[in-house]
Amino acid sequence: MKHKTFIEELAIRIKNENSQLDNAVVIFPNRRAGLFFRDELSKLIDQPVFMPEVFSLEDYLMQFTHLEKIDTLEAIFELYEVYKTFPNRSETFDKFFFWGEMILRDFEEIDHYLVDTKHLFTGIKSQKELDEAFYFLDDEDKEIIQSFWSSFLPDTTQTQKLFLETWRILLPLYEGFKERLRQQGRGYGGMIYRTLAERLEQDKVKTDKKLYFAGFNALTKSEEAIFKYFVRECAAQIVWDLDAYYFNDPQQEAGTFLREYSKDTLLGKTFPKDPPALIDTEKRMTATGVSLEVGQAKALGEVLSEIAQSPDFEPKKTVVVLPQEHMLFPVLHSIPDEIEKVNITMGYPLKDTSIYSLLESALDLQRLRKESEIKGISFYHRPVQELLLHPLLSAVEEEKAIKWLDEIKKRNRIVIPASEFDFEHELLKQLFKKSEHPIDYLLGLLRSLYDYWHEKDKELEVEFISRFYEQMQQLERMIGDKSEALTFEFFTALFKRLARSFKVPFTGEPLDGLQIMGILETRNLDFDKVYILNMNEGSWPAQPRRGSFVPYNIRRAFDLPVYENNDAMYAYLFYRLLQRASEVHFYYNTVSEFNVNGEISRFVRQLEVESNHKIERRLLSNPVKTQTINPIVIHKTPEVLKRMARFTEGYEGIDQSKLTPSALIAYLNCRLKFYFKYVAKLYEADEVQEDMDAAVFGNILHNAMEILYGEFTKREKRDVIHEQDFFLLESGVAGALEKAFMKHYHIDKKDKFKLEGRTIIAAEVLKKFAHQILKHDKQYAPFKVLGLEASTREGYHLEFPIKSGDKAIKVKIKGIIDRIDFKDGKVRVIDYKTGKDEKEYDTIEALKERKDINKNKTILQVFYYSYLYWKKFGDEHIIEPGIFNSKDLFKEDFSWRVINKKGKTELLDFRPLAKEYESFLEEMLTEIYDPQVAFDQVEDEKVCTYCPYIGICGR
């Protein structure tokens, strides 16, 4: 490294200024810098000596107060207890937590900046009140405050009223909260610092030690007052880490705070007369744009692999800075094997770990459970599936997990009784047991998880589990005896809020290996090679996201931090990193995603424009060529025709089948869709359906009517239905529907079935449909039932002869007819439809029109069934195609008959159309098996909107 680090310079200075090193006390912004300082100082000493005391600022100051610092979470609990004492405040803790955090931050800042709360929380209505209340402010500050309060008067909106109501209780809340903590001998950070700033003078705090405050930049008002006291009364020295580049230039925001302190009569004396000019020294700088965040990690890994080969590479003098914490694991996975030691000095959010998602699903499992006297507790399918698929659980009892996932999807199990689970591992037993106490439940689950993963020597998982366990224990201590009153609903919301602040503080050997740090962790430390990822606008400087009850105008008037202060602090940390580095490499995301825009940080742009440094710009990307998506065409090769043989005579494979009208409709809809489903056999995956779609709705109605008539004719030992039979048939609708539901969801025992959620509504609608069908059947009675869906399943099929190229083949086709009945020499071929299906047709030829297939599909289908009946029984009876469709079913003039569009006449007999329909079928089947006609995409892309294969086509 060309320059001595700040820590090295400090170590030399303290050694030179103190013959007895143990007479010195060195105070840093954080503990980390102290570790590096001791290491550097030890290099300057060649004989045993007592080392100086080294503190972080907070550790040093805590020896001068009797107050114990309270944890943030516990402070919010205590704040809530005070808040509840105010009238009309009935929010639950999880609702209070979000803005309780905000209020606590405001109180922290108010105390850190020594704001007079009685003045701050004063409501202003007139200029006179303003002058009286804020006599100590200058005219500009008064104008700022007046501009804020004037927006509330005279006409105040509901939102403003709510704000004013909250504003009025902030002062008594602040005072009551602090008093509560004082009685406990505790305090939050700002409260402790304010107390010290106000009492140091009064208590006449003295020390015989020589104090050095080193590496500070943005001081709060309380810290500033404390520093001034020690400088004035104890001759403390302040060692500023600064550079002439931003300190001497009033336009540079990085020097905002330092220039302000340099003008102070007391602190100004602590600044050097000639600040070092390190930033302007020669440095190599690059800015590399990479697509996506993971691309930055990979690009960094390649560079590190290259420099690790160099004999003069020093890992401990190289730092990777991560403004975004979630980048830690992508970076760790990209570190090359050549770099053996890595030191991580940053926190990783526990909410980004797999254990968080597991606990979240476990809480949802308990929160959404249902309980009945018969079945006990039942769990909702979504969290059950999430947990059985979770990477931390899926391998525990893998075969049973797969079996249950299959069971849930195939049988559409929306809720699963806990008694049905047959898991044997203690971890899964713990997970799927009933619990009334959320914290006890999570602690027990975490213990079982720890035991399981500890046995497998998975250190990282064990670390995350341990951290969550510690947090839950701490939460249990804070809540105390109230924990037993917590509901899962309340605790789940609370847990999701709290988990945002949980972090794993990675620790290692800071003095050795490649350093990986967050932005704040780089304070006081210098490196030769600096690699900064996520150097995007909105990432560094970070966007100020913290809410506040103190409006911007009032914050400015009372010198509370505003976003400009945030930018100045991040600017200082940015330039400070550059001071002693010889190489600085910026990586930024060129793609806008996840609230980060694709622009490089303005700090880099400023550096390019304002400094003498030339930044080498690079863009890593794969050239993207926009191409027209090529249409997918599947030619009927011998291999394809071989697959299609499963629908033909003579095929004996286990996948032999017959073509149905649904297959023909799919072919007319889109040839490629037919190929995917019936040739390539790309079936849609099973999914649990909470909302009953049209297909399921229709299937259950078909099954219910089949069960209703089938069981009646079987019980009565006759197949003729008379008018007087409908009293019994109508009373059997509910039972038939129940059996249809059980059949559809593959439930074999009645005690395992219960309609739930939206299926209750669907059942009521289906019941109305069934009763309406029976109403029309009653009017038509008496009639003879010739066939129901079950009896027609295998009874109506044939082998249709066609030519495939020059080869004669027979295609096997079949139809499952909902109902066939007979009366007065007429056979009705009935199809039930629960949608808005059309009953009109133009000509048989028109059925081939692809653009009209959705209108014609019902006619095509009922004609198909009529044709199959005709082929089996010939012209013996009149054949009437009939459609019971929900669109017309409830009309007074309802008719089941098909209507010809041209003549507006009802079709009373299918037989005259049979030969023409046969020709239509022959033409269709011949085209399907024609080797010259490929399976291609439909031209009208609107057809593709709801197609399950749209992801394959790219439409």
Secondary structure, 3 states (H helix, E strand, C coil): CCCCCHHHHHHHHHHHHCCCHHHEEEEECCHHHHHHHHHHHHHCCCCCCCCCEEEEHHHHHHHHCCCEECCHHHHHHHHHHHHCCCCCCCCCHHHHHHHHHHHHHHHHHHHHCCCCHHHHCCCCCCHHHHHHHCCCCCHHHHHHHHHHHHHHCCCCCHHHHHHHHHHHHHHHHHHHHHHHHHHHCEECHHHHHHHHHHHHHHHCCCCCCEEEEECCCCCCHHHHHHHHHHHHHHCCEEECCCCHHHHCCCCCHHHHHHHHHHCCCCHHHHCCCCCCCCCCCCCEEEEEEECCHHHHHHHHHHHHHHHCCCCCCCHHHEEEECCCHHHHHHHHHHCCCCCCCEEEECEEEHHHCHHHHHHHHHHHHHHCCEEECCCEEEEEHHHHHHHHHCCCCCCCCHHHHHHHHHHHHHCCCCEEEHHHCCCCCHHHHHHCCCCCCHHHHHHHHHHHHHHHHHHCCCHHHHHHHHHHHHHHHHHHHHHHHHHHHCCHHHHHHHHHHHHHHCEEECCCCCCCCEEEECCHHHCCCCCCEEEECCCECEECCECCCCCCCCCHHHHHHCCCCCHHHHHHHHHHHHHHHHHCCCEEEEEEECCCECCECCCECHHHHHHHHHCCCCEEEEEECCCCCCCCCCCCEECCCHHHHHHHHHHECCCCCCCCCCECHHHHHHHHHCHHHHHHHHHCCCCCCCCCCCCCCHHHHHHHHHHHHHHHHHHHHHHHCCCEECHHHHHHHHHCHHHHHHHHHHHHCCCCCHHHCCCCCHHHHHHHHHHHHHHHHHHHHHHHCCEEEEEEHHHHCCCCEEEEEEEECCEEEEEEEECCCCEEEEECCEEEEEEEECCCCCCEECCCHHHHCHHHHHHHHHHHHHHHHHHHHHHHHCCCCEEEEEEEEHHHHCCCCCCCECEECCCCEECCCCHHHHHHHHHHHHHHHHHHCCCCCCEECCCCHHHHCCCCCHHHHCC
